[in-house]
Amino acid sequence: MIIAQEKRRNNIAEYVIYMWQIEDMIRACRLDMDLIRKNIIEKYEVSPEVRKEIEGWYESLVHMMHESGVTEQGHLPITLNAVKQMEELHQLLLRSPEEQQYKTYYYAARPHIITFQMKSQTPYSNEIQVCLEALYLLLLMRLSKQEVSLATQEAMQTFSRLLALLAQKFKKWENGELDL
């Protein structure tokens, strides 16, 4: 919860990927709060008060996952909403004549976005979701020590650059510091 709040405040892309990882950890614990306590919450080295707060956060996520029908797969509405907001800003940036660097990053990533969409055969709601899903899959591959091809690494770099810049712009946009 504390990590999620910090990531949400400072880097929206990292927040989304972190939350997807949390969703998968909750699923790995079969949405069972006893397993979540034992395998996740007890690992935090925090005060009892903070631990109780974290436990409440996990309980609310489990409840939201049940309510949203994402107990087996899919993502919570709060993260999908963040992705939609990122896509909205992405479209604004692409239309802005002042955002040449962003457009350069986007056009470098675009062929890889299309390739990833075709290979995955998964319906994505927008290009930003494609980039986020691809980076999340890369994270999972690295965690399971799978080999990542050079071509995949290069594609992921274009996604990373695009999302890093988008996250910077998103923070400014939310703070009213970005006029589009």
Secondary structure, DSSP 8 states (H G I E B T S, - for coil): -HHHHHHHHH-HHHHHHHHHHHHHHHHHTTT-HHHHHHHTGGG----HHHHHHHHHHHHHHHHHHHHHT-SSSS--HHHHHHHHHHHHHHHHHHH-TT-HHHHHHHHHHHHHHHHHHHHH----SSHHHHHHHHHHHHHHHHHTT----HHHHHHHHHHHHHHHHHHHHHHHHHTT----
